[in-house]
Amino acid sequence: MIETITKVNSFLNGIVWGWPALILLGFVGVLMTCLTRFFQLSHFGHWIKNTIGAIFGDKHVTKHTSDRSISQFQSLCTALAATVGTGNIVGVAGAIAVGGPGAVFWMWLIAFFGMMTNYSENVLGILYRRKNSKGEWCGGAMYYLRDGLGGKPGLKVVGTVLAILFSCFCLLASFCIGNMSQVNSMVSNVNTAFGIPTIATGIFLFIAVSAVILGGLKRIASFTEKIVPFMVIAYLAGTLIIIVMHFKAIPAVFVSIFQGAFGLKSAAGGVVGSGIALAMQMGMKRGVFSNEAGLGSSVMVHSSSNVKEPVRQGMWGIFEVFADTIIVCTLTALTILTSGAVDLTTGQLTEAAAEVGSNSLMSYAFSQTFGKAGAWFIALAILLFAYSTVLGWSHYGSTACEYLFGTKSVVVYRVVFVLIVLAGSVIEAQLAWDISDTFNGMMMIPNLIGVLVLSPVVMKCTKNYVDRRLKGKKIKPMLSMFPDIQAEQEKGLE
């Protein structure tokens, strides 16, 4: 049975993560960057000021709401909870182990353009969101596929089908990338570091996950806004200490990254031609796995925000990718590459690092500096990162389930989700990651089609915002594609 699943998954993975899909992913990011006139660069100061900068000076960003929506900061933390996970540690390590240091460059590149893909998803998410019977905002790729793409002449059936497919893939992905692969990483790392049996950790996680998830989005958001800043800051502090202690290796690390990226030397022992292709594929693949730009996942929680301006939430999407990949993944990569785990002249893992395997590279890097305490630190970091990812993805799965089967089905979904936590603690690790990769790709394709077709809407909304907010023009704001919601959101707009 397992062998059959592995073969089928391998076949599907080769399709959804083949070069055509990766080219589509890159093309959409480049297109949205061009259509918005390089918004992530040209308005860098503006989106920094109105995202991370606003946390310290704008009460509307962090203020808890009395209604069914969540604050902008809570939406960011919940989205980061889902994206800043094992992909930032295990995923980056795996990309370097297989694709060599050059994979890091392609991870940066896909993140740069991915900022505008994520931005576009969030803008569309706010423009096409609606409220359910409980008064909660519901938005995501399935909604702009159905109402946006499906609203185009002759594309109603196409939009509806793609929306259903996206929701099905998201539902399945939530059990894999958002649950089993994360839980598996947690229990295996805790077992390695502390010797605690995997099933014991699995039972503990079952209880811990149930306590938060069964309370709904409000409880998830309230918890993640507390844990995410703490875990990210603690992890970054640890990586910075190692990088500073090995600062003399930094120039050689960057030389190795660029040489590997452009095939100036072999990657992971391959010939030059295959080396650059492997570095590119692994960097892009793991970059998307980490920041999820293009998957249409985080837009589901961003759409639950109390924000009125679609572009404002879009800017949070830019910051999300920036924080996840440009900051966290980069520091992970630099930690591994400066620690001596990789031979920078060949791009291959050293013999000692190869023995511990790619999943434990960060543990190896930290152990080289901090001894046994370093391995414990990484085990706890993975525990927190993966736990928060499980919480964030539970909301994505809930949203997909609600779209497919109605609001009442969400309770059943959450019960099933927490039960699968136990399965994740005993499943074979590599299979869990491979299945996660496949469903990620299957979500990505319908979502990117939607963003591509609706790109003129994103461009128009961005221009509307820039004209009003930055150029001071007195024009009507573009807040929703639905007249009733547009009228409602205009009330009290600053």
C-alpha positions as CSV (number, residue, x, y, z in Angstrom):
1,M,0.0,0.0,0.0
2,I,2.7,2.4,1.0
3,E,4.7,1.5,-2.1
4,T,1.8,2.3,-4.3
5,I,1.1,5.6,-2.6
6,T,4.8,6.5,-3.0
7,K,4.8,5.7,-6.8
8,V,1.6,7.6,-7.5
9,N,2.8,10.6,-5.4
10,S,6.1,10.6,-7.2
11,F,4.4,10.7,-10.6
12,L,2.1,13.6,-9.5
13,N,5.0,15.4,-7.9
14,G,6.9,15.3,-11.1
15,I,4.0,17.0,-12.9
16,V,3.0,19.7,-10.4
17,W,6.7,20.6,-9.6
18,G,8.0,20.2,-13.1
19,W,9.6,23.1,-15.0
20,P,6.2,24.3,-16.6
21,A,4.7,24.9,-13.1
22,L,7.9,26.6,-11.8
23,I,8.0,28.8,-14.9
24,L,4.4,29.7,-14.3
25,L,5.2,30.6,-10.7
26,G,8.1,32.8,-11.7
27,F,6.2,34.4,-14.6
28,V,3.2,35.4,-12.3
29,G,5.7,36.9,-9.8
30,V,7.5,38.9,-12.5
31,L,4.3,40.0,-14.1
32,M,2.8,41.3,-10.9
33,T,6.1,43.0,-10.0
34,C,6.0,44.8,-13.4
35,L,2.3,45.7,-13.3
36,T,2.7,47.3,-9.9
37,R,5.8,49.0,-11.0
38,F,8.1,47.1,-8.6
39,F,6.0,48.0,-5.6
40,Q,8.2,46.0,-3.2
41,L,11.1,48.2,-4.1
42,S,9.6,51.6,-5.2
43,H,7.4,51.8,-2.1
44,F,9.7,49.9,0.3
45,G,9.6,52.6,3.0
46,H,5.8,52.9,2.7
47,W,5.0,49.2,3.2
48,I,7.6,48.8,6.0
49,K,6.1,51.8,7.8
50,N,2.6,50.5,7.3
51,T,3.3,46.9,8.4
52,I,6.0,46.2,11.0
53,G,6.4,49.9,11.7
54,A,2.7,50.4,12.3
55,I,2.7,47.8,15.1
56,F,4.3,50.3,17.4
57,G,2.3,53.4,16.4
58,D,-1.1,52.5,15.0
59,K,-3.7,51.0,17.4
60,H,-5.9,49.9,14.5
61,V,-3.2,47.3,13.6
62,T,-3.0,45.5,16.9
63,K,-6.4,46.3,18.5
64,H,-8.5,43.3,19.2
65,T,-11.9,43.4,17.7
66,S,-15.3,42.7,19.3
67,D,-16.7,41.2,16.1
68,R,-15.8,38.0,14.3
69,S,-12.7,39.5,12.5
70,I,-9.2,39.6,13.8
71,S,-6.6,42.4,13.9
72,Q,-4.1,43.0,11.1
73,F,-1.2,42.0,13.4
74,Q,-3.1,38.8,14.4
75,S,-3.6,37.9,10.7
76,L,0.1,38.4,10.1
77,C,1.1,36.3,13.1
78,T,-1.3,33.5,12.1
79,A,0.0,33.6,8.5
80,L,3.6,33.6,9.7
81,A,2.7,30.8,12.1
82,A,1.7,28.7,9.1
83,T,4.7,29.7,6.9
84,V,7.6,30.0,9.5
85,G,7.8,26.3,10.2
86,T,10.0,23.4,9.5
87,G,10.5,24.6,5.9
88,N,12.7,27.4,7.3
89,I,14.9,24.9,9.1
90,V,14.6,21.4,7.5
91,G,13.5,22.7,4.1
92,V,16.4,25.1,3.7
93,A,18.8,22.5,4.9
94,G,17.4,20.0,2.4
95,A,17.7,22.5,-0.4
96,I,21.4,23.1,0.4
97,A,22.1,19.4,0.8
98,V,20.6,18.5,-2.6
99,G,21.1,21.7,-4.7
100,G,24.2,23.0,-3.0
101,P,24.8,26.6,-1.8
102,G,23.5,27.9,-5.1
103,A,20.0,26.9,-4.1
104,V,20.0,29.9,-1.7
105,F,20.2,32.4,-4.5
106,W,17.2,31.0,-6.3
107,M,15.4,31.0,-3.0
108,W,16.1,34.7,-2.7
109,L,15.0,35.3,-6.3
110,I,11.7,33.5,-6.1
111,A,11.0,35.3,-2.8
112,F,11.7,38.7,-4.3
113,F,9.0,38.2,-7.0
114,G,7.0,36.1,-4.6
115,M,6.4,39.2,-2.5
116,M,4.2,40.6,-5.3
117,T,2.5,37.2,-5.8
118,N,1.5,37.1,-2.2
119,Y,0.6,40.8,-2.3
120,S,-1.7,40.1,-5.3
121,E,-3.3,37.2,-3.5
122,N,-4.1,39.3,-0.5
123,V,-5.5,42.2,-2.5
124,L,-7.8,39.8,-4.4
125,G,-8.7,38.1,-1.1
126,I,-10.0,41.3,0.4
127,L,-11.7,42.5,-2.8
128,Y,-13.7,39.2,-3.2
129,R,-14.3,38.2,0.4
130,R,-17.7,37.8,1.9
131,K,-19.2,37.2,5.3
132,N,-20.7,33.8,6.3
133,S,-23.8,33.1,8.4
134,K,-21.8,33.8,11.6
135,G,-20.7,37.2,10.4
136,E,-17.1,36.0,9.9
137,W,-15.1,37.2,6.9
138,C,-14.4,34.4,4.4
139,G,-11.9,34.9,1.6
140,G,-9.3,33.0,-0.3
141,A,-8.4,31.7,-3.7
142,M,-11.6,29.8,-4.0
143,Y,-13.6,33.0,-3.7
144,Y,-11.7,35.0,-6.3
145,L,-11.6,32.0,-8.6
146,R,-15.4,31.6,-8.4
147,D,-16.5,35.2,-8.4
148,G,-13.5,36.9,-10.1
149,L,-12.3,34.4,-12.7
150,G,-15.8,32.9,-12.9
151,G,-17.2,36.4,-13.5
152,K,-15.4,36.8,-16.8
153,P,-17.5,36.1,-19.9
154,G,-17.7,32.4,-20.7
155,L,-15.5,31.4,-17.7
156,K,-18.2,30.7,-15.0
157,V,-17.8,27.0,-15.2
158,V,-14.0,27.2,-15.3
159,G,-13.9,29.5,-12.3
160,T,-16.3,27.2,-10.3
161,V,-14.4,24.1,-11.1
162,L,-11.0,25.6,-10.3
163,A,-12.4,26.9,-7.0
164,I,-13.6,23.5,-6.0
165,L,-10.3,21.9,-7.0
166,F,-8.3,24.4,-5.1
167,S,-10.5,23.8,-2.0
168,C,-10.1,20.1,-2.3
169,F,-6.3,20.3,-2.7
170,C,-6.1,22.8,0.3
171,L,-8.2,20.5,2.5
172,L,-5.8,17.6,1.7
173,A,-2.7,19.7,2.0
174,S,-3.8,20.9,5.5
175,F,-3.6,17.3,6.6
176,C,-0.1,16.9,5.1
177,I,2.0,20.0,5.1
178,G,-0.1,21.6,7.8
179,N,-0.2,18.5,10.0
180,M,1.6,15.2,9.4
181,S,4.9,16.5,8.1
182,Q,5.1,19.1,10.8
183,V,4.2,16.6,13.6
184,N,6.6,14.1,12.2
185,S,9.4,16.6,12.3
186,M,8.5,17.6,15.9
187,V,8.4,14.0,17.3
188,S,11.6,12.9,15.5
189,N,13.6,15.9,16.6
190,V,12.4,15.7,20.2
191,N,13.2,11.9,20.2
192,T,16.7,12.6,18.9
193,A,17.5,15.5,21.3
194,F,15.8,14.2,24.5
195,G,15.1,10.5,23.9
196,I,11.4,10.9,24.4
197,P,9.3,8.3,22.6
198,T,7.6,9.6,19.4
199,I,4.2,8.3,20.5
200,A,4.5,10.2,23.8
201,T,5.2,13.4,22.1
202,G,2.4,12.7,19.6
203,I,-0.1,12.4,22.5
204,F,1.1,15.6,24.0
205,L,0.8,17.4,20.7
206,F,-2.7,16.0,20.2
207,I,-3.8,17.6,23.5
208,A,-1.9,20.9,22.9
209,V,-3.3,21.2,19.4
210,S,-6.8,20.4,20.4
211,A,-6.8,23.0,23.2
212,V,-6.2,25.8,20.7
213,I,-7.8,24.6,17.4
214,L,-11.2,23.6,18.8
215,G,-11.6,27.2,20.0
216,G,-11.7,28.6,16.5
217,L,-9.9,31.4,14.7
218,K,-10.1,33.9,17.5
219,R,-8.3,31.6,19.9
220,I,-5.7,30.6,17.2
221,A,-5.0,34.3,16.4
222,S,-4.8,35.2,20.1
223,F,-2.3,32.4,20.7
224,T,-0.1,33.0,17.6
225,E,0.3,36.7,18.2
226,K,2.0,35.8,21.4
227,I,4.1,32.8,20.4
228,V,5.3,33.9,16.8
229,P,7.2,37.0,17.7
230,F,8.9,35.2,20.6
231,M,9.9,32.1,18.7
232,V,11.2,34.1,15.6
233,I,13.3,36.5,17.7
234,A,14.8,33.7,19.8
235,Y,15.7,31.7,16.7
236,L,17.2,34.7,14.9
237,A,19.3,35.5,17.9
238,G,20.7,32.0,18.0
239,T,21.6,32.1,14.3
240,L,23.1,35.5,14.5
241,I,25.4,34.4,17.3
242,I,26.8,31.6,15.1
243,I,27.1,33.8,12.0
244,V,29.0,36.5,14.0
245,M,31.3,33.9,15.5
246,H,32.2,32.6,12.0
247,F,32.1,36.0,10.3
248,K,35.4,35.4,8.5
249,A,33.7,32.7,6.4
250,I,30.9,35.0,5.2
251,P,32.7,36.2,2.0
252,A,33.5,32.7,1.0
253,V,29.8,31.7,1.7
254,F,28.5,34.4,-0.7
255,V,31.0,33.4,-3.4
256,S,29.9,29.8,-3.0
257,I,26.2,30.8,-3.3
258,F,26.7,32.7,-6.5
259,Q,29.1,30.2,-8.1
260,G,26.6,27.4,-7.4
261,A,23.6,29.4,-8.6
262,F,25.1,30.1,-12.0
263,G,26.8,26.7,-12.6
264,L,30.3,28.0,-12.1
265,K,31.0,24.8,-10.3
266,S,29.2,21.5,-9.6
267,A,26.4,21.4,-7.1
268,A,26.1,18.4,-4.8
269,G,28.6,16.5,-7.0
270,G,26.7,16.8,-10.2
271,V,28.0,18.2,-13.5
272,V,27.8,21.9,-14.2
273,G,24.6,21.7,-16.4
274,S,22.6,19.5,-14.0
275,G,24.1,21.4,-11.1
276,I,22.6,24.8,-11.9
277,A,19.2,23.1,-12.8
278,L,19.2,21.3,-9.5
279,A,20.1,24.4,-7.5
280,M,17.4,26.4,-9.3
281,Q,14.7,23.7,-8.8
282,M,15.5,23.1,-5.2
283,G,15.8,26.7,-4.3
284,M,12.5,27.7,-6.0
285,K,10.7,24.6,-4.7
286,R,11.9,25.0,-1.0
287,G,11.4,28.7,-1.2
288,V,7.8,28.3,-2.1
289,F,7.4,25.6,0.5
290,S,8.7,28.0,3.1
291,N,6.9,31.3,2.3
292,E,3.9,29.7,0.4
293,A,3.7,32.7,-2.1
294,G,1.7,31.4,-5.0
295,L,-0.1,28.7,-3.1
296,G,-3.0,30.9,-2.1
297,S,-2.9,29.7,1.4
298,S,-2.1,32.6,3.7
299,V,-4.7,34.8,1.9
300,M,-7.4,32.8,3.8
301,V,-6.3,34.2,7.1
302,H,-5.4,37.6,5.8
303,S,-9.0,37.9,4.5
304,S,-10.3,37.5,8.0
305,S,-8.5,40.8,9.0
306,N,-10.5,43.9,10.1
307,V,-8.7,45.9,7.4
308,K,-10.7,47.9,4.9
309,E,-8.0,48.7,2.3
310,P,-7.1,45.7,0.1
311,V,-3.6,47.1,-0.6
312,R,-3.0,47.6,3.1
313,Q,-3.4,43.8,3.6
314,G,-1.4,43.2,0.5
315,M,1.5,45.0,2.1
316,W,1.3,42.6,5.0
317,G,1.7,39.8,2.4
318,I,4.9,41.5,1.1
319,F,6.3,41.7,4.7
320,E,5.3,38.0,5.3
321,V,7.5,36.8,2.5
322,F,10.2,39.2,3.3
323,A,10.3,38.1,7.0
324,D,10.0,34.4,6.2
325,T,12.5,34.0,3.3
326,I,14.7,37.0,3.1
327,I,15.3,37.1,6.9
328,V,14.6,33.7,8.5
329,C,15.6,31.4,5.6
330,T,18.7,33.5,4.8
331,L,19.9,33.3,8.4
332,T,19.3,29.6,8.4
333,A,21.3,29.2,5.3
334,L,24.2,31.4,6.5
335,T,24.3,29.4,9.8
336,I,24.6,26.1,8.0
337,L,27.2,27.4,5.4
338,T,29.4,29.3,8.0
339,S,29.4,26.4,10.5
340,G,31.5,24.1,8.4
341,A,28.7,21.7,7.5
342,V,29.3,22.3,3.8
343,D,32.6,22.3,1.9
344,L,32.4,25.7,0.2
345,T,34.8,24.8,-2.5
346,T,32.7,21.8,-3.8
347,G,29.2,22.7,-2.5
348,Q,28.9,19.3,-0.9
349,L,28.2,18.4,2.7
350,T,31.2,17.5,4.7
351,E,31.5,13.8,5.7
352,A,30.5,14.6,9.3
353,A,27.4,16.6,8.2
354,A,26.4,14.0,5.7
355,E,26.3,11.4,8.4
356,V,23.7,13.3,10.4
357,G,21.5,13.9,7.3
358,S,19.9,17.0,5.8
359,N,17.0,17.0,8.4
360,S,19.5,17.5,11.2
361,L,21.9,20.0,9.6
362,M,20.8,22.9,11.7
363,S,21.1,20.7,14.8
364,Y,24.7,19.9,13.6
365,A,25.5,23.5,13.0
366,F,24.3,24.6,16.5
367,S,26.0,21.7,18.1
368,Q,29.3,22.8,16.6
369,T,29.0,26.0,18.5
370,F,26.9,25.3,21.6
371,G,27.5,21.6,22.1
372,K,24.6,19.5,23.2
373,A,22.6,22.6,24.2
374,G,22.6,23.6,20.5
375,A,20.8,20.4,19.5
376,W,18.3,21.0,22.3
377,F,17.7,24.5,21.2
378,I,17.0,23.4,17.6
379,A,14.7,20.7,18.8
380,L,12.7,23.2,20.8
381,A,12.7,25.7,17.9
382,I,11.4,23.0,15.5
383,L,8.8,22.1,18.1
384,L,7.5,25.7,18.3
385,F,7.8,26.4,14.6
386,A,6.0,23.2,13.6
387,Y,3.4,23.6,16.3
388,S,2.5,27.1,15.2
389,T,2.4,25.9,11.6
390,V,-0.2,23.2,12.5
391,L,-2.3,25.9,14.1
392,G,-2.1,28.2,11.1
393,W,-2.9,25.5,8.6
394,S,-5.9,24.3,10.6
395,H,-7.6,27.6,9.7
396,Y,-6.7,27.1,6.0
397,G,-8.3,23.7,6.0
398,S,-11.3,25.0,7.9
399,T,-11.9,27.7,5.3
400,A,-11.6,25.1,2.4
401,C,-14.0,22.7,4.3
402,E,-16.5,25.5,4.9
403,Y,-16.4,26.5,1.2
404,L,-17.0,22.9,0.1
405,F,-19.5,21.6,2.7
406,G,-20.8,24.6,4.6
407,T,-20.2,26.3,8.0
408,K,-21.5,23.4,10.1
409,S,-18.8,21.0,8.6
410,V,-16.0,23.0,10.2
411,V,-16.4,21.4,13.6
412,V,-16.1,17.9,12.1
413,Y,-13.0,19.0,10.1
414,R,-11.3,20.3,13.3
415,V,-12.0,17.0,15.1
416,V,-10.5,15.0,12.2
417,F,-7.5,17.4,12.0
418,V,-6.5,16.9,15.6
419,L,-6.9,13.1,15.3
420,I,-4.5,13.1,12.3
421,V,-1.9,14.6,14.6
422,L,-1.5,11.2,16.1
423,A,-1.0,9.6,12.7
424,G,1.7,12.2,11.9
425,S,3.7,11.0,14.8
426,V,4.1,7.5,13.4
427,I,4.1,8.0,9.6
428,E,7.3,7.5,7.6
429,A,9.0,10.9,7.4
430,Q,10.0,11.1,3.8
431,L,6.6,10.1,2.5
432,A,5.0,12.8,4.6
433,W,7.2,15.5,3.1
434,D,6.8,14.1,-0.4
435,I,3.0,14.1,-0.2
436,S,3.1,17.7,1.2
437,D,5.2,18.8,-1.7
438,T,2.6,17.3,-4.1
439,F,-0.4,19.0,-2.6
440,N,1.4,22.3,-2.4
441,G,1.9,22.2,-6.1
442,M,-1.7,21.1,-6.8
443,M,-2.9,24.1,-4.8
444,M,-0.5,26.4,-6.6
445,I,-1.7,25.8,-10.2
446,P,-5.4,26.9,-10.0
447,N,-4.4,29.8,-7.7
448,L,-1.8,31.1,-10.1
449,I,-4.3,30.9,-13.0
450,G,-6.7,33.0,-11.0
451,V,-4.0,35.6,-10.1
452,L,-2.9,35.7,-13.7
453,V,-6.4,36.3,-15.1
454,L,-7.2,38.9,-12.4
455,S,-3.9,40.7,-12.6
456,P,-5.6,43.8,-14.2
457,V,-7.8,44.0,-11.1
458,V,-4.8,44.0,-8.8
459,M,-3.1,46.7,-11.0
460,K,-6.2,48.9,-10.9
461,C,-6.6,48.5,-7.1
462,T,-2.9,49.3,-6.6
463,K,-3.1,52.4,-8.8
464,N,-6.2,53.5,-6.9
465,Y,-4.5,53.3,-3.6
466,V,-1.3,55.0,-4.7
467,D,-3.3,57.9,-6.3
468,R,-5.4,58.4,-3.1
469,R,-2.9,57.6,-0.3
470,L,0.4,58.8,-1.8
471,K,-0.6,61.3,-4.4
472,G,-3.5,62.8,-2.5
473,K,-6.1,62.5,-5.3
474,K,-9.7,62.8,-4.4
475,I,-11.1,59.6,-5.9
476,K,-13.4,56.8,-4.8
477,P,-11.6,54.0,-2.9
478,M,-11.6,50.5,-4.4
479,L,-12.4,48.3,-1.4
480,S,-14.6,45.5,-2.6
481,M,-15.9,44.1,-5.9
482,F,-19.4,43.8,-4.3
483,P,-21.4,47.1,-4.1
484,D,-23.0,46.3,-0.7
485,I,-19.6,45.5,0.9
486,Q,-18.0,48.5,-0.8
487,A,-20.6,50.8,0.7
488,E,-20.2,49.2,4.2
489,Q,-16.4,49.4,4.1
490,E,-16.4,53.1,3.0
491,K,-18.0,54.0,6.3
492,G,-15.4,55.2,8.7
493,L,-12.6,54.8,6.2
494,E,-9.7,57.1,7.2
